[in-house]
Amino acid sequence: MEQNDNLPPVSKEALWYFNNYILLKDYYNRTISRIAARCIRKGNIAIEEYPFYGYILDVLEEISEVGDYILEHKELYPYVETRMKGGLAAFKKNLEEYKKELESNSSPDMIKEDASEVQKMKEALKVVTKNEDPTVGAGMNMDQLMDKLLKQTAKTSKTPKTE
């Protein structure tokens, strides 16, 4: 979106935030529609039960942050008035609704569930300890590395082979 002669000039950064807000709103609406359809295909599950539901909250958070930027930069108000349906009043109302939606869906229970999921992932990935780390020898010079490899080879060659 380019600046118009009828509107006051604003910085490229401010204009980027304004354009990004408009794009994010549209993206959010399309994402909700897509996820709702996906939930139906997954057996009519609730949208909150969708495995990637947290992504919706991420988009809502970004919309809120960008909206707050617009509110703080009054030089963007003429753009809001002329380019958004309902002008500044509708913008403020919509932004407040997005924030309420984010707040009501980011419950402490959800945060605890997220922490629990992270712990499960760590356990599934089994964080490697120093003793198990195959890269422990990194940073050795060539002679030290060769000595280490020869010692390891000697240990494995001493074990009797079974055929």
VMD Tcl script that draws the C-alpha trace (Angstrom):
set ca {
  {0.00 0.00 0.00}
  {1.55 3.28 -1.05}
  {1.12 6.63 0.57}
  {-1.59 8.79 -0.95}
  {-1.33 12.54 -1.60}
  {-4.51 13.06 0.46}
  {-3.01 11.38 3.52}
  {-0.17 12.75 5.66}
  {3.25 11.19 5.03}
  {4.36 8.53 7.52}
  {7.55 6.52 7.90}
  {8.00 3.32 5.94}
  {8.09 1.43 9.24}
  {4.74 2.86 10.36}
  {3.19 2.14 6.98}
  {4.54 -1.40 7.13}
  {2.82 -1.94 10.50}
  {-0.44 -0.59 9.12}
  {-0.30 -2.88 6.08}
  {0.77 -5.83 8.22}
  {-2.24 -5.36 10.52}
  {-4.61 -5.53 7.55}
  {-2.87 -8.64 6.21}
  {-2.84 -10.32 9.63}
  {-6.57 -9.76 10.13}
  {-7.32 -11.41 6.79}
  {-4.85 -14.20 7.49}
  {-6.41 -14.84 10.91}
  {-9.90 -15.13 9.39}
  {-8.67 -17.53 6.71}
  {-6.73 -19.57 9.28}
  {-9.78 -19.92 11.53}
  {-11.86 -21.07 8.55}
  {-9.24 -23.58 7.47}
  {-8.75 -25.00 10.97}
  {-12.50 -25.24 11.51}
  {-12.79 -27.28 8.30}
  {-9.85 -29.44 9.39}
  {-11.53 -30.07 12.77}
  {-14.65 -31.27 10.98}
  {-12.57 -33.68 8.89}
  {-10.87 -34.94 12.07}
  {-14.20 -36.14 13.48}
  {-15.81 -32.84 14.35}
  {-13.37 -32.08 17.18}
  {-13.52 -28.77 19.02}
  {-11.14 -26.18 17.61}
  {-9.40 -26.04 21.01}
  {-8.62 -29.77 20.65}
  {-6.87 -29.25 17.32}
  {-3.21 -30.18 17.83}
  {-1.95 -26.88 16.42}
  {-4.47 -24.64 18.16}
  {-1.65 -22.67 19.77}
  {-0.81 -21.24 16.36}
  {-4.09 -19.34 16.37}
  {-3.05 -17.76 19.65}
  {0.29 -16.78 18.13}
  {-1.48 -14.99 15.28}
  {-3.80 -13.26 17.76}
  {-0.80 -12.13 19.79}
  {0.87 -10.67 16.71}
  {-2.33 -8.88 15.68}
  {-2.53 -7.39 19.17}
  {1.09 -6.23 19.12}
  {0.76 -4.66 15.68}
  {-2.57 -3.07 16.65}
  {-0.96 -1.56 19.75}
  {1.75 -0.07 17.54}
  {-0.92 1.57 15.39}
  {-2.68 2.95 18.47}
  {0.59 4.45 19.73}
  {1.31 6.15 16.38}
  {-1.39 8.74 15.89}
  {0.05 9.66 12.49}
  {-1.54 6.41 11.25}
  {-5.05 7.40 12.33}
  {-5.91 9.06 8.99}
  {-4.95 5.79 7.26}
  {-7.16 3.84 9.66}
  {-10.04 6.24 9.04}
  {-9.83 6.07 5.26}
  {-8.71 2.50 4.64}
  {-10.47 0.43 7.30}
  {-14.18 -0.12 7.31}
  {-15.66 1.71 10.28}
  {-12.55 3.82 10.82}
  {-10.78 4.25 14.12}
  {-13.78 3.29 16.28}
  {-14.14 -0.08 14.50}
  {-10.37 -0.61 14.61}
  {-10.28 -0.09 18.39}
  {-13.32 -2.33 18.90}
  {-11.85 -5.13 16.75}
  {-8.46 -4.88 18.43}
  {-10.10 -5.15 21.85}
  {-12.00 -8.25 20.68}
  {-8.78 -9.87 19.45}
  {-7.12 -9.16 22.79}
  {-10.07 -10.60 24.74}
  {-10.02 -13.70 22.55}
  {-6.30 -14.12 23.17}
  {-6.65 -13.58 26.92}
  {-9.61 -15.92 27.32}
  {-7.85 -18.71 25.44}
  {-4.44 -18.34 27.07}
  {-5.48 -19.76 30.40}
  {-2.98 -20.93 33.04}
  {-4.15 -24.47 32.29}
  {-3.11 -24.08 28.66}
  {0.27 -22.73 29.73}
  {0.74 -25.72 32.05}
  {-0.27 -28.07 29.22}
  {2.29 -26.41 26.94}
  {5.00 -26.87 29.58}
  {3.98 -30.50 29.97}
  {4.18 -30.99 26.19}
  {7.67 -29.45 26.10}
  {8.79 -31.85 28.85}
  {7.36 -34.81 26.93}
  {9.23 -33.69 23.81}
  {12.50 -33.39 25.72}
  {12.04 -36.88 27.12}
  {11.19 -38.25 23.69}
  {14.26 -36.60 22.18}
  {16.36 -37.80 25.13}
  {18.82 -34.99 25.64}
  {22.31 -36.38 25.13}
  {24.67 -36.14 28.12}
  {28.39 -35.42 27.80}
  {29.25 -39.08 28.32}
  {27.04 -40.10 25.39}
  {27.98 -37.20 23.15}
  {29.87 -38.46 20.09}
  {31.41 -35.02 19.51}
  {33.22 -34.81 22.85}
  {36.59 -35.02 21.03}
  {35.94 -31.84 19.07}
  {38.74 -29.30 19.33}
  {41.58 -31.84 19.61}
  {44.61 -31.52 17.43}
  {45.33 -34.25 14.90}
  {47.76 -36.20 17.13}
  {45.35 -36.20 20.10}
  {42.50 -37.33 17.89}
  {44.56 -40.15 16.37}
  {45.67 -41.32 19.84}
  {42.06 -41.39 20.99}
  {40.94 -43.33 17.90}
  {43.80 -45.84 18.28}
  {42.89 -46.42 21.95}
  {39.26 -47.00 21.02}
  {40.28 -49.38 18.23}
  {42.58 -51.28 20.59}
  {39.77 -51.71 23.13}
  {37.36 -53.10 20.53}
  {39.96 -55.40 18.91}
  {40.81 -57.03 22.29}
  {37.28 -58.40 22.65}
  {37.11 -61.95 21.24}
  {35.18 -62.32 18.04}
  {32.38 -64.83 17.86}
  {31.49 -66.42 14.59}
}
mol new
graphics top color blue
foreach p $ca { graphics top sphere $p radius 0.5 }
foreach p [lrange $ca 0 end-1] q [lrange $ca 1 end] { graphics top cylinder $p $q radius 0.2 }
display resetview
